[in-house]
């Protein structure tokens, strides 16, 4: 029989509740709610920026008070998996106030593609605003459809901007060097290409269309829908992506490597057609961990805090269809799931707070779902 405690914990029906038995070794505090929230980042001083897919950006206090929506946010092509996506701060945000946003952008006809823009956050007035907005990167080419944008953003410890670019459900662009779809992108903070990127001097047998020089920005290739990127304590980049029917995978990102999609996958096509597994094609980089049944990852972080000392150095994956937070131990050249914490809702993002606490966004609509939760150790 399912206990009342389990139900209350799983569905977070009380503002604060110890969840060590049912949902994990933590207490959950419901902070506020959003309509289809997608990403969260902490500002200096403890406030947050939170995005909603429909195009809203809010400044949010730790107690859930919202300022906004922020004006000056770019227009988004909302629909399917598209809309306003990730948010990141420039490494020197305290001095320059630069905020980076990823979003789905309309093209000609009915085409769409991800874009990344940056602007200066101004919170001095009655309504916060983004000023001097400029687009610094776009997916190429724009295509029909509403899925697999990827568009997670990350600044590493050296100040490089990483962008995960999905295959847009078109399969072959992930292996096509004339497209930046299905790729991992590495840029300077202004969108310019670092001289040491692996394909800066790459030349195709066919000329690029419209002089769209995408080669230089590419770091690695062969991804499907990369929805999580994170850097570990050794400076290594990890990437988590949705597989097809099975085969969600966690990859250790290597310079110039090819991760094989859609040539290989540990899943199959949705229509039942088989795909060769990674072990059949050793020339492609194999995942360090993979899942069938899938966890449907929404985001990835690597814990560095002190509140959960046994988790330090582990990755935490936000699970959508799995409705869980998945903890993954990262080895030198391996990875393994070590725990799964049921959350009773689709989880879009997990972010470490300034105090080592965890802040969780549910991937839902409406006032009773799409909540922002704070997790702290049970009994702490």
Order of alpha helices (4+ residues) and beta strands (2+ residues): alpha-beta-beta-beta-beta-beta-beta-beta-alpha-beta-beta-beta-beta-beta-beta-beta-beta-beta-beta-beta-beta-beta-beta-beta-beta-beta-beta
